[in-house]
Amino acid sequence: MNTTTLSRTGRCRRLMLAGCAAVLLPALAVARDFPSKPITLVVPATAGGPTDLLARTIGQAMAKDLGQPVVVENVGGAGGTIALAKVARAPADGHTLVLANVGMLAVAPVLYDKLPYHPTSDFTPIASVADATQVLSVRAGLPVQGLNDFADYVKANQAKMNYGTAGVGTGSHLGGILLNAALGTHVQPVHYKGGMQATQDVMAGTLDFMVEGSTTAVASIASGKIKGLAVLRQDRIAALPAVPPTSESNYPDLRFEIWNMVAGPRGLPPAVAQRLNTSLNHVLADPAMQKDFEQRGLSLPPAAQRTQAGSAELLSSELNRWSRLMKASGEKTASN
């Protein structure tokens, strides 16, 4: 190799290094300077509910880790789609995030004919953060003592029964759909604009049952006006040790936990997305946080789903799954 060739090779290498630096240094600077102001964590639900509580718990811990306040903004309505549309239109700088769940991201595209966002192309998944255990709760006067009794009763009386939901596409609605599918029944839903209203009507005896998150089920069951028949998972939970899991019934495959995911607008800088993912995983690794989750009937998602790639894969697979389930259920498309 002659001197001229060596000289050209050296110049090429220097140019390549300069090009790499031009790409990497701004990204590193973005990550170093982020966050530069308070972060808004949009919650597609009213204040005081389990999703709101989860957001505030995670947000407070993230604020300590990131050195900036994390402000929770409650944006309810239309099964969470208004909140997600708001975040989809936000600047892609990492300062506006959303805590969304399976209903808003995987079910809404099937339920709504005109959705103001696309669940995969309009968002940057950051991490799946919590799986919420669901509980089958019935009015105190319903003459059943367990899931097997309940199944027999519903099959014989389904035409005159109803169940409550927190709104179209919410976890309580999805739980009812799965319950109908498992039992081979067609109990009709009554949709409310929030879970508390539905719970109150089950307590009052106006509704026969609902599927609700364990966080709210603990209080409603303790009131004595609601009976907890089953937790829709394989094992018991510390928050409701007396309520048996579906694995102890004739319906062991009836399982349902609502996954919750933090996401940002599409086009989020990779370094910012990684910084947020690192912060979330740091927060979730705290034993105190895990203890808090356990007491509320929440569980950590599998480690793979707490990565950016894993959360994106979860969203894609759940879109396919719920598309099949919703179409099989016969649920009509909602207008938004």
Residue frames relative to the residue before (quaternion, step in Angstrom):
aa qw qx qy qz dx dy dz
M 1.0000 0.0000 0.0000 0.0000 0.00 0.00 0.00
N 0.3151 -0.7816 0.5063 0.1831 3.61 -0.69 1.07
T 0.7294 -0.4519 0.3024 0.4150 3.52 -1.37 0.20
T 0.6365 0.5429 -0.3311 0.4365 3.58 1.03 -0.80
T 0.6515 0.5168 -0.3074 0.4625 3.57 1.00 -0.89
L 0.6472 0.5189 -0.3141 0.4618 3.57 0.97 -0.89
S 0.6457 0.5305 -0.3163 0.4490 3.54 1.01 -0.85
R 0.6617 0.4987 -0.3033 0.4706 3.56 1.00 -0.88
T 0.6320 0.5372 -0.3279 0.4521 3.56 1.02 -0.82
G 0.6521 0.5202 -0.3079 0.4575 3.55 0.98 -0.87
R 0.6513 0.5131 -0.3171 0.4603 3.55 1.00 -0.85
C 0.6351 0.5371 -0.3229 0.4515 3.57 1.02 -0.84
R 0.6590 0.5089 -0.3079 0.4603 3.53 0.96 -0.89
R 0.6542 0.5129 -0.3150 0.4580 3.56 0.98 -0.84
L 0.6457 0.5166 -0.3141 0.4663 3.55 1.05 -0.81
M 0.6411 0.5206 -0.3208 0.4638 3.58 1.02 -0.82
L 0.6589 0.5031 -0.3046 0.4690 3.56 0.94 -0.88
A 0.6435 0.5168 -0.3214 0.4642 3.54 1.01 -0.81
G 0.6423 0.5233 -0.3171 0.4616 3.57 1.04 -0.82
C 0.6460 0.5136 -0.3167 0.4676 3.57 0.97 -0.86
A 0.6521 0.5168 -0.3146 0.4568 3.54 0.96 -0.86
A 0.6349 0.5436 -0.3274 0.4407 3.56 1.04 -0.83
V 0.6858 0.4635 -0.2751 0.4891 3.57 1.12 -0.68
L 0.7479 0.4527 -0.2296 0.4278 3.57 0.80 -1.06
L 0.6532 0.5586 -0.3362 0.3851 3.58 0.87 -0.88
P 0.6553 0.4838 -0.3423 0.4684 3.65 0.87 -0.76
A 0.6359 0.5289 -0.3331 0.4527 3.59 1.01 -0.80
L 0.6545 0.5037 -0.3101 0.4709 3.56 0.98 -0.84
A 0.6365 0.5274 -0.3253 0.4592 3.55 1.05 -0.77
V 0.6235 0.5374 -0.3333 0.4596 3.58 1.02 -0.82
A 0.6736 0.4929 -0.2925 0.4666 3.58 0.89 -0.97
R 0.6595 0.5191 -0.3109 0.4460 3.58 0.99 -0.85
D 0.7347 0.4282 -0.2254 0.4756 3.58 0.98 -0.87
F 0.6179 0.5596 -0.3437 0.4323 3.59 1.23 -0.26
P 0.5952 -0.2717 -0.7559 0.0236 1.54 -1.82 1.74
S 0.3499 -0.7565 0.5194 0.1883 3.55 -1.05 0.74
K 0.7726 0.1303 -0.0901 0.6148 3.57 1.31 -0.03
P 0.7099 -0.4319 0.3043 0.4657 3.64 -1.20 0.11
I 0.3463 -0.7174 0.5714 0.1971 3.54 -1.16 0.73
T 0.2510 -0.7444 0.6004 0.1495 3.56 -0.99 0.86
L 0.1141 -0.7708 0.6253 0.0431 3.56 -0.79 1.09
V 0.2219 -0.8034 0.5447 0.0935 3.55 -0.30 1.30
V 0.1428 -0.7799 0.6074 0.0494 3.55 -0.93 1.00
P 0.3050 -0.7832 0.5135 0.1728 3.62 -0.57 1.10
A 0.6374 0.4704 -0.3343 0.5106 3.58 0.84 0.98
T 0.5973 -0.5682 0.4279 0.3705 3.53 -1.28 0.36
A 0.6193 -0.5531 0.4085 0.3791 3.55 -1.24 0.43
G 0.7591 0.4115 -0.2916 0.4115 3.52 -1.17 0.66
G 0.6191 0.5522 -0.3437 0.4401 3.57 1.22 -0.30
P 0.7293 -0.4522 0.2861 0.4265 3.59 -1.28 0.14
T 0.6444 0.5090 -0.3346 0.4624 3.61 1.00 -0.73
D 0.6320 0.5274 -0.3179 0.4705 3.55 1.02 -0.83
L 0.6613 0.5072 -0.3027 0.4625 3.59 0.92 -0.90
L 0.6361 0.5216 -0.3235 0.4675 3.58 1.00 -0.82
A 0.6574 0.5197 -0.3073 0.4509 3.57 0.92 -0.92
R 0.6836 0.4827 -0.2923 0.4628 3.58 0.90 -0.90
T 0.6306 0.5292 -0.3363 0.4573 3.59 1.03 -0.72
I 0.6923 0.4537 -0.2686 0.4927 3.57 0.88 -0.95
G 0.6538 0.5450 -0.3150 0.4199 3.57 0.95 -0.91
Q 0.6472 0.5175 -0.3223 0.4576 3.59 0.96 -0.82
A 0.6743 0.4829 -0.2961 0.4738 3.57 0.97 -0.84
M 0.6387 0.5188 -0.3279 0.4641 3.61 1.01 -0.75
A 0.6096 0.5689 -0.3516 0.4255 3.57 1.03 -0.78
K 0.6545 0.4990 -0.3085 0.4769 3.58 1.00 -0.81
D 0.6849 0.4948 -0.2835 0.4535 3.55 0.98 -0.84
L 0.7612 0.3927 -0.1981 0.4766 3.59 0.95 -0.88
G 0.4323 -0.7295 0.4431 0.2910 3.59 1.21 -0.33
Q 0.6879 0.3655 -0.2897 0.5561 3.58 1.22 0.45
P 0.5692 -0.5927 0.4311 0.3726 3.60 -1.09 0.59
V 0.1891 -0.7236 0.6476 0.1456 3.55 -1.21 0.58
V 0.1527 -0.8221 0.5480 0.0224 3.53 -0.37 1.32
V 0.2775 -0.7619 0.5648 0.1531 3.57 -0.72 1.07
E 0.0800 -0.7836 0.6160 0.0117 3.56 -0.87 1.05
N 0.2482 -0.7866 0.5532 0.1167 3.57 -0.60 1.17
V 0.0482 0.7776 -0.6213 0.0838 3.56 -0.73 1.14
G 0.0478 -0.8375 0.5443 -0.0096 3.57 -0.05 1.28
G 0.5535 0.6470 -0.4416 0.2828 3.52 -1.36 -0.08
A 0.8651 0.1055 -0.1026 0.4795 3.54 -1.23 0.74
G 0.6718 -0.5422 0.3000 0.4058 3.55 0.91 0.94
G 0.7075 -0.4591 0.2536 0.4736 3.57 1.18 0.57
T 0.5200 0.6823 -0.4080 0.3125 3.59 1.20 -0.24
I 0.5835 0.5687 -0.3807 0.4372 3.60 1.13 -0.52
A 0.6587 0.5098 -0.3025 0.4634 3.56 0.96 -0.88
L 0.6829 0.4858 -0.3015 0.4546 3.58 0.87 -0.88
A 0.6163 0.5346 -0.3468 0.4628 3.57 1.06 -0.68
K 0.6207 0.5504 -0.3269 0.4527 3.56 1.06 -0.78
V 0.6968 0.4575 -0.2728 0.4803 3.59 0.90 -0.92
A 0.6097 0.5619 -0.3549 0.4320 3.59 1.03 -0.70
R 0.7158 0.4314 -0.2444 0.4918 3.60 1.12 -0.66
A 0.5171 0.6679 -0.4061 0.3487 3.60 1.26 -0.17
P 0.6213 -0.5257 0.4099 0.4119 3.61 -1.20 0.40
A 0.3976 -0.7324 0.5076 0.2187 3.56 -0.96 0.90
D 0.3582 0.7437 -0.4885 0.2827 3.57 0.60 1.16
G 0.5889 -0.6168 0.3506 0.3870 3.58 1.29 0.11
H 0.6099 0.5781 -0.3524 0.4119 3.59 1.24 -0.07
T 0.7129 0.2912 -0.2436 0.5896 3.58 1.32 0.10
L 0.0265 0.8025 -0.5894 0.0892 3.55 -0.59 1.23
V 0.2256 -0.7522 0.5964 0.1661 3.55 -1.30 0.16
L 0.2491 -0.7037 0.6390 0.1853 3.53 -1.19 0.64
A 0.0392 0.8280 -0.5510 0.0961 3.55 -0.16 1.32
N 0.2453 -0.7766 0.5585 0.1576 3.54 -1.21 0.41
V 0.7932 -0.3368 0.2263 0.4540 3.53 -1.36 -0.04
G 0.6471 0.5527 -0.3309 0.4077 3.60 0.97 -0.80
M 0.7240 0.4490 -0.2504 0.4600 3.56 0.87 -0.94
L 0.7614 0.4018 -0.2000 0.4678 3.55 1.02 -0.83
A 0.8055 0.3014 -0.1447 0.4892 3.59 0.92 -0.84
V 0.7350 0.4086 -0.2346 0.4877 3.61 1.11 -0.58
A 0.5985 0.6026 -0.3599 0.3862 3.59 0.97 -0.80
P 0.6377 0.5325 -0.3583 0.4259 3.65 0.91 -0.70
V 0.6656 0.4672 -0.3005 0.4983 3.59 1.19 -0.46
L 0.7068 0.4951 -0.2608 0.4327 3.58 0.97 -0.88
Y 0.7794 0.3382 -0.1682 0.4999 3.56 0.93 -0.86
D 0.4082 -0.7391 0.4837 0.2305 3.55 -0.84 0.98
K 0.7830 0.1667 -0.1000 0.5908 3.59 1.16 -0.53
L 0.0151 -0.8240 0.5650 -0.0399 3.55 0.18 1.29
P 0.3930 -0.7625 0.4632 0.2226 3.64 -0.76 0.98
Y 0.7501 0.2379 -0.2003 0.5837 3.59 1.19 0.46
H 0.3282 -0.6925 0.5924 0.2486 3.54 -1.31 0.26
P 0.4885 -0.7286 0.3886 0.2819 3.61 -0.61 1.08
T 0.7508 0.3675 -0.2337 0.4967 3.61 1.06 -0.54
S 0.7531 0.4109 -0.2399 0.4544 3.61 0.86 -0.84
D 0.7118 0.4567 -0.2681 0.4613 3.63 1.17 -0.36
F 0.7534 0.3398 -0.1970 0.5274 3.60 1.26 -0.04
T 0.2971 -0.6987 0.6187 0.2021 3.51 -1.36 0.41
P 0.2841 -0.7592 0.5557 0.1847 3.63 -0.34 1.16
I 0.2138 -0.7918 0.5628 0.1033 3.58 -0.90 0.93
A 0.7495 -0.2922 0.1978 0.5601 3.59 0.85 -0.93
S 0.3886 -0.6347 0.6060 0.2810 3.51 -1.23 0.57
V 0.1773 -0.8626 0.4723 0.0387 3.58 -0.63 1.11
A 0.8216 -0.0303 0.0412 0.5678 3.62 1.05 -0.53
D 0.2038 -0.7367 0.6319 0.1283 3.53 -1.15 0.76
A 0.2236 -0.8120 0.5319 0.0878 3.57 -0.63 1.15
T 0.3987 -0.7189 0.5271 0.2156 3.55 -0.72 1.12
Q 0.2246 -0.7775 0.5768 0.1107 3.57 -1.01 0.87
V 0.2098 -0.7928 0.5692 0.0579 3.54 -1.07 0.87
L 0.3369 -0.6984 0.5909 0.2229 3.56 -1.04 0.81
S 0.0114 -0.8053 0.5901 -0.0559 3.56 -0.49 1.27
V 0.0940 -0.8051 0.5851 0.0240 3.57 -0.94 0.92
R 0.6197 -0.5295 0.4106 0.4087 3.56 -1.24 0.40
A 0.6257 -0.5994 0.3576 0.3484 3.53 -1.04 0.80
G 0.7097 0.4837 -0.2612 0.4406 3.57 1.07 -0.71
L 0.4784 0.6588 -0.4606 0.3535 3.59 1.21 -0.05
P 0.3779 -0.7842 0.4495 0.2004 3.62 -0.61 1.13
V 0.4799 0.6267 -0.4707 0.3941 3.57 0.61 1.16
Q 0.2668 -0.7940 0.5309 0.1285 3.57 -1.12 0.63
G 0.8062 0.0493 -0.0291 0.5888 3.60 1.18 -0.13
L 0.7309 -0.4358 0.2830 0.4424 3.56 -1.27 0.11
N 0.6419 0.5214 -0.3401 0.4476 3.60 0.97 -0.74
D 0.6314 0.5149 -0.3123 0.4885 3.59 1.02 -0.84
F 0.6477 0.5384 -0.3036 0.4455 3.52 0.94 -0.98
A 0.6497 0.5255 -0.3173 0.4484 3.59 0.91 -0.93
D 0.6684 0.4963 -0.3021 0.4644 3.59 0.89 -0.90
Y 0.6610 0.5151 -0.3033 0.4536 3.56 0.97 -0.90
V 0.6727 0.4986 -0.3023 0.4555 3.59 0.89 -0.93
K 0.6409 0.5316 -0.3341 0.4416 3.59 0.92 -0.81
A 0.7121 0.4453 -0.2518 0.4809 3.57 1.08 -0.69
N 0.8045 0.2848 -0.1151 0.5084 3.60 1.14 -0.59
Q 0.3055 0.8194 -0.4615 0.1491 3.61 1.24 0.10
A 0.6223 0.5789 -0.3528 0.3913 3.61 1.01 -0.71
K 0.7663 0.3299 -0.1880 0.5182 3.59 1.11 -0.57
M 0.5820 0.5767 -0.3729 0.4355 3.58 1.25 0.31
N 0.0752 -0.7724 0.6266 0.0721 3.54 -1.33 0.25
Y 0.1765 -0.7667 0.6018 0.1370 3.53 -1.29 0.27
G 0.4312 -0.7308 0.4810 0.2206 3.54 -1.12 0.68
T 0.0868 -0.7746 0.6233 0.0630 3.53 -1.21 0.58
A 0.5185 -0.6265 0.4871 0.3185 3.54 -1.29 0.36
G 0.7575 -0.2664 0.1663 0.5723 3.58 1.30 0.11
V 0.6665 -0.5014 0.3732 0.4064 3.54 -1.27 0.38
G 0.8358 0.2002 -0.1625 0.4847 3.56 -0.88 0.99
T 0.5173 0.6316 -0.4281 0.3875 3.60 1.24 0.02
G 0.7213 -0.4565 0.3015 0.4248 3.56 -1.28 0.25
S 0.6557 0.5116 -0.3184 0.4549 3.58 0.99 -0.80
H 0.6198 0.5221 -0.3324 0.4825 3.57 1.14 -0.62
L 0.6702 0.4947 -0.2959 0.4675 3.57 0.90 -0.93
G 0.6263 0.5406 -0.3302 0.4544 3.56 1.04 -0.78
G 0.6492 0.5141 -0.3092 0.4676 3.56 1.02 -0.80
I 0.6302 0.5288 -0.3248 0.4666 3.57 1.04 -0.77
L 0.6699 0.4877 -0.2968 0.4747 3.58 0.93 -0.89
L 0.6327 0.5336 -0.3280 0.4553 3.57 1.03 -0.79
N 0.6420 0.5122 -0.3141 0.4762 3.58 0.93 -0.88
A 0.6614 0.5139 -0.3088 0.4507 3.57 0.94 -0.90
A 0.6790 0.5018 -0.2926 0.4489 3.58 0.94 -0.89
L 0.7422 0.4059 -0.2152 0.4879 3.58 1.01 -0.85
G 0.4019 -0.7145 0.4781 0.3151 3.57 1.22 -0.37
T 0.5144 0.6371 -0.4041 0.4077 3.57 1.15 0.70
H 0.2750 -0.7537 0.5744 0.1624 3.56 -1.35 0.10
V 0.0940 0.7967 -0.5834 0.1270 3.58 0.71 1.08
Q 0.3943 -0.7529 0.4859 0.2038 3.57 -0.87 0.99
P 0.4011 -0.7185 0.5121 0.2463 3.61 -1.02 0.76
V 0.1936 -0.7080 0.6588 0.1651 3.52 -1.34 0.41
H 0.2147 -0.8265 0.5128 0.0886 3.56 -0.39 1.24
Y 0.1456 -0.7713 0.6170 0.0563 3.55 -0.99 0.96
K 0.5176 -0.6232 0.4805 0.3358 3.56 -1.31 0.00
G 0.7912 0.0855 -0.0804 0.6002 3.55 1.15 0.56
G 0.5910 -0.6266 0.3902 0.3251 3.53 -1.11 0.71
M 0.6087 0.5825 -0.3628 0.3982 3.60 1.04 -0.71
Q 0.6366 0.5258 -0.3337 0.4549 3.60 1.00 -0.78
A 0.6560 0.5060 -0.3102 0.4662 3.57 0.96 -0.87
T 0.6476 0.5204 -0.3165 0.4579 3.58 0.94 -0.90
Q 0.6499 0.5298 -0.3146 0.4450 3.58 0.95 -0.88
D 0.6907 0.4694 -0.2874 0.4691 3.58 1.01 -0.76
V 0.5756 0.5221 -0.3837 0.4989 3.60 1.19 -0.39
M 0.6495 0.5189 -0.3087 0.4622 3.59 0.97 -0.87
A 0.6927 0.4673 -0.2667 0.4802 3.56 1.07 -0.78
G 0.5137 -0.6603 0.4104 0.3628 3.59 1.24 -0.24
T 0.4517 0.6892 -0.4514 0.3424 3.59 1.27 0.09
L 0.7459 0.2516 -0.1434 0.5998 3.57 1.14 -0.71
D 0.4997 -0.6756 0.4593 0.2880 3.55 -1.14 0.62
F 0.8045 -0.1441 0.1305 0.5612 3.59 0.89 -0.82
M 0.0322 -0.7640 0.6388 0.0852 3.51 -1.38 0.01
V 0.3583 -0.6594 0.6023 0.2721 3.52 -1.31 0.31
E 0.0402 0.8247 -0.5579 0.0842 3.58 -0.54 1.15
G 0.6138 -0.5554 0.4184 0.3739 3.52 -1.24 0.44
S 0.6019 -0.6019 0.3866 0.3550 3.55 -1.06 0.70
T 0.5655 0.6112 -0.3870 0.3961 3.59 1.12 -0.61
T 0.7372 0.3737 -0.2202 0.5182 3.58 0.89 -0.92
A 0.5922 0.5940 -0.3661 0.4031 3.59 1.11 -0.63
V 0.5824 0.5954 -0.3756 0.4065 3.59 1.03 -0.73
A 0.7138 0.4448 -0.2565 0.4763 3.58 0.83 -0.99
S 0.6868 0.4906 -0.3052 0.4410 3.60 0.86 -0.89
I 0.6472 0.4987 -0.3223 0.4780 3.61 1.02 -0.71
A 0.6322 0.5452 -0.3240 0.4450 3.57 1.04 -0.80
S 0.6006 0.5859 -0.3557 0.4116 3.60 1.14 -0.58
G 0.4202 -0.7147 0.4571 0.3220 3.60 1.20 -0.48
K 0.6152 0.5601 -0.3406 0.4380 3.58 1.28 -0.11
I 0.7283 0.2718 -0.1858 0.6009 3.55 1.36 -0.05
K 0.2420 -0.7491 0.5982 0.1497 3.55 -1.11 0.73
G 0.2849 -0.7321 0.5929 0.1768 3.54 -0.97 0.87
L 0.1979 -0.8258 0.5203 0.0908 3.59 -0.49 1.17
A 0.8105 -0.1078 0.1057 0.5660 3.61 0.99 -0.74
V 0.2918 -0.6675 0.6417 0.2398 3.51 -1.26 0.51
L 0.3958 -0.7619 0.4697 0.2057 3.55 -0.78 1.06
R 0.5547 0.5489 -0.4227 0.4608 3.55 0.54 1.24
Q 0.6948 -0.5214 0.3208 0.3776 3.55 -1.31 0.12
D 0.8128 0.1725 -0.0752 0.5513 3.58 1.05 -0.70
R 0.6262 -0.5396 0.4072 0.3885 3.55 -1.29 0.30
I 0.3048 -0.7388 0.5684 0.1952 3.55 -1.26 0.36
A 0.6144 -0.5911 0.3873 0.3509 3.54 -1.13 0.71
A 0.6412 0.5534 -0.3276 0.4186 3.57 1.06 -0.72
L 0.7920 0.1232 -0.0507 0.5958 3.60 1.16 -0.62
P 0.0495 -0.8687 0.4922 0.0256 3.58 0.60 1.11
A 0.6773 0.5036 -0.2988 0.4454 3.61 1.14 -0.52
V 0.6284 0.5240 -0.3422 0.4620 3.58 1.24 -0.23
P 0.3577 -0.7743 0.4784 0.2088 3.61 -0.52 1.14
P 0.4765 -0.6441 0.5094 0.3141 3.58 -1.19 0.49
T 0.6450 -0.5309 0.3753 0.4015 3.57 -1.23 0.36
S 0.5529 0.6208 -0.3916 0.3945 3.61 1.19 -0.42
E 0.6782 0.4644 -0.2856 0.4928 3.58 1.25 -0.37
S 0.6348 0.4989 -0.3269 0.4911 3.58 1.27 0.32
N 0.6612 -0.4729 0.3864 0.4358 3.55 -1.29 -0.28
Y 0.7009 0.4165 -0.2468 0.5238 3.57 1.32 0.05
P 0.0173 0.8642 -0.5023 0.0214 3.60 0.70 1.05
D 0.6699 0.4986 -0.3034 0.4589 3.59 1.18 -0.44
L 0.5208 0.6107 -0.4259 0.4177 3.59 1.26 0.01
R 0.2364 0.7651 -0.5541 0.2275 3.54 -0.06 1.33
F 0.0996 0.7975 -0.5868 0.0985 3.53 -0.99 0.81
E 0.0892 0.7502 -0.6487 0.0918 3.52 -0.74 1.16
I 0.3616 -0.7451 0.5223 0.2032 3.56 -0.88 0.93
W 0.2435 -0.7683 0.5717 0.1537 3.56 -0.66 1.07
N 0.1901 -0.7662 0.6091 0.0761 3.52 -1.16 0.79
M 0.0817 -0.8233 0.5612 -0.0241 3.54 -0.81 1.06
V 0.2927 -0.7087 0.6098 0.2002 3.55 -1.10 0.74
A 0.0487 0.7966 -0.5976 0.0767 3.56 -0.87 1.00
G 0.2467 -0.7399 0.6040 0.1641 3.53 -1.31 0.36
P 0.6918 -0.4376 0.3340 0.4673 3.59 -1.24 -0.02
R 0.6113 -0.5316 0.4185 0.4106 3.56 -1.22 0.33
G 0.7583 0.3726 -0.2725 0.4603 3.55 -1.16 0.54
L 0.3228 0.7448 -0.5182 0.2693 3.58 1.20 0.35
P 0.5035 -0.6519 0.4565 0.3364 3.64 -0.77 0.89
P 0.5535 -0.6484 0.3994 0.3373 3.62 -0.77 0.95
A 0.6525 0.5203 -0.3249 0.4450 3.59 0.97 -0.80
V 0.6472 0.5023 -0.3152 0.4790 3.59 1.06 -0.72
A 0.6419 0.5217 -0.3183 0.4631 3.57 0.96 -0.89
Q 0.6641 0.4971 -0.3034 0.4688 3.57 0.99 -0.82
R 0.6238 0.5315 -0.3407 0.4607 3.59 1.04 -0.74
L 0.6613 0.4944 -0.3022 0.4765 3.58 0.97 -0.82
N 0.6420 0.5192 -0.3235 0.4622 3.58 0.98 -0.82
T 0.6441 0.5216 -0.3153 0.4623 3.57 0.97 -0.86
S 0.6536 0.5142 -0.3089 0.4615 3.57 0.96 -0.88
L 0.6620 0.5095 -0.3088 0.4548 3.58 0.90 -0.91
N 0.6792 0.4810 -0.2996 0.4665 3.58 0.92 -0.85
H 0.5978 0.5436 -0.3524 0.4722 3.57 1.13 -0.62
V 0.6571 0.5124 -0.2952 0.4675 3.56 0.97 -0.91
L 0.7049 0.4792 -0.2658 0.4503 3.57 0.89 -0.96
A 0.6320 0.5434 -0.3281 0.4447 3.60 1.21 -0.45
D 0.5072 0.6566 -0.4156 0.3725 3.58 1.27 -0.25
P 0.4698 -0.6940 0.4630 0.2885 3.64 -0.68 1.01
A 0.6213 0.5433 -0.3457 0.4464 3.60 1.06 -0.68
M 0.6399 0.5080 -0.3176 0.4812 3.57 1.05 -0.78
Q 0.6632 0.5062 -0.3069 0.4579 3.57 0.93 -0.86
K 0.6259 0.5231 -0.3294 0.4756 3.58 1.08 -0.71
D 0.6320 0.5264 -0.3173 0.4719 3.56 1.02 -0.83
F 0.6248 0.5330 -0.3256 0.4685 3.58 0.99 -0.85
E 0.6705 0.5229 -0.3017 0.4313 3.57 0.81 -1.02
Q 0.6769 0.5036 -0.2907 0.4514 3.56 0.94 -0.89
R 0.7258 0.4080 -0.2348 0.5017 3.58 1.17 -0.53
G 0.5451 -0.6372 0.3976 0.3724 3.58 1.24 0.10
L 0.4944 0.6167 -0.4498 0.4158 3.56 1.17 0.57
S 0.1188 -0.7821 0.6049 0.0913 3.56 -1.17 0.48
L 0.5395 -0.6047 0.4718 0.3474 3.54 -1.21 0.52
P 0.4700 -0.6422 0.5126 0.3223 3.59 -1.00 0.72
P 0.6473 -0.4781 0.3917 0.4462 3.61 -1.21 0.27
A 0.6501 -0.5572 0.3500 0.3800 3.58 -1.08 0.74
A 0.6385 0.5463 -0.3372 0.4244 3.59 0.96 -0.82
Q 0.6875 0.4801 -0.2856 0.4640 3.59 1.03 -0.74
R 0.6172 0.5273 -0.3531 0.4651 3.58 1.25 -0.13
T 0.5611 0.5375 -0.4037 0.4830 3.58 1.30 0.23
Q 0.6337 -0.5214 0.3903 0.4174 3.57 -1.23 0.30
A 0.6792 0.4881 -0.2959 0.4613 3.57 0.84 -0.95
G 0.6711 0.5146 -0.2951 0.4448 3.56 0.95 -0.88
S 0.6558 0.4955 -0.3202 0.4711 3.59 1.01 -0.74
A 0.6234 0.5243 -0.3364 0.4725 3.58 1.10 -0.67
E 0.6465 0.5082 -0.3138 0.4746 3.58 1.02 -0.78
L 0.6132 0.5435 -0.3411 0.4607 3.59 1.03 -0.78
L 0.6633 0.5108 -0.3068 0.4528 3.57 0.86 -0.95
S 0.6669 0.5114 -0.3041 0.4487 3.58 0.88 -0.91
S 0.6936 0.4725 -0.2840 0.4636 3.58 0.87 -0.93
E 0.6659 0.5045 -0.3044 0.4575 3.58 1.03 -0.76
L 0.5714 0.5677 -0.3756 0.4584 3.58 1.14 -0.55
N 0.6733 0.4833 -0.2888 0.4793 3.57 0.92 -0.89
R 0.6628 0.5280 -0.3075 0.4329 3.57 0.91 -0.95
W 0.7404 0.4205 -0.2403 0.4661 3.57 0.76 -1.03
S 0.5449 0.5817 -0.4079 0.4454 3.58 1.15 -0.36
R 0.6668 0.4854 -0.2918 0.4845 3.56 0.97 -0.87
L 0.6852 0.5035 -0.2923 0.4377 3.59 0.86 -0.98
M 0.6836 0.4912 -0.2987 0.4496 3.58 0.87 -0.91
K 0.6543 0.5010 -0.3197 0.4677 3.57 0.98 -0.77
A 0.6560 0.5055 -0.3098 0.4671 3.58 1.03 -0.76
S 0.6451 0.5476 -0.3213 0.4250 3.60 1.11 -0.65
G 0.4118 -0.7224 0.4631 0.3068 3.56 1.17 -0.50
E 0.3721 0.7306 -0.4970 0.2841 3.60 1.25 0.20
K 0.4041 -0.7351 0.4966 0.2231 3.54 -0.88 0.96
T 0.5647 -0.5894 0.4605 0.3487 3.52 -1.20 0.60
A 0.3212 -0.7509 0.5478 0.1812 3.56 -0.97 0.88
S 0.3921 -0.6826 0.5564 0.2659 3.56 -1.18 0.54
N 0.0889 -0.8089 0.5796 0.0430 3.58 -0.95 0.81
